[in-house]
Amino acid sequence: KFRWSLQNPGSSTHVVVAGANGNSLAVDPSNYTAGDIVEVRVEIFDRKATPIPCPDSELTCSTISQPSCLQRQTWRVEVR
């Protein structure tokens, strides 16, 4: 399962995008001003929905011993 969230300009927290649980997310740039920086985050859960114990401030996160297997990835995107 995928959980997508956004951190909008001026915000300090990521807000889960309701209904977005597939392997992609479309962000409408008309909701922002050109030059805004938006953090787009995806967290990937296994079939047991094992919690991701990493702090929210970590942009990437691996919860297993293999650090290249990420359960969280965050991108900083500039709106154009």
ABEGO torsion letter per residue (X at the ends): XBBBBBBBBGBABBBBBBGBABABBBBBAAABBBGBBBBBBBBBBBAAGBBBABBAABABBBABABAABBABBBBBBBBX
